[in-house]
């Protein structure tokens, strides 16, 4: 471990937050690289960021603009109004 001071924790936290942004943007390789670097600095700080991230965005880790754009792309399925088309009802 490179250091245990407040500076290391702050740097690890900043890297972990950048990793969450990279993940949300779809850049898994960059997210992994940043998390790995952050882990080496201060694993506890990384754990705090991950817990905060999960609590803040669950169940959707994407930023709001991306989530809204993707939601518009989802095909809406309308209920079938013809009972004969669905046997067993």
Secondary structure, 3 states (H helix, E strand, C coil): CCCCCHHHHHHHHHHHHHHHHHHHCCCHHHHHHHHHHHHHHCHHHHHHHHHHHHHHHCCCCCCHHHHHHHHHHCCCCCCCCCHHHCCCC
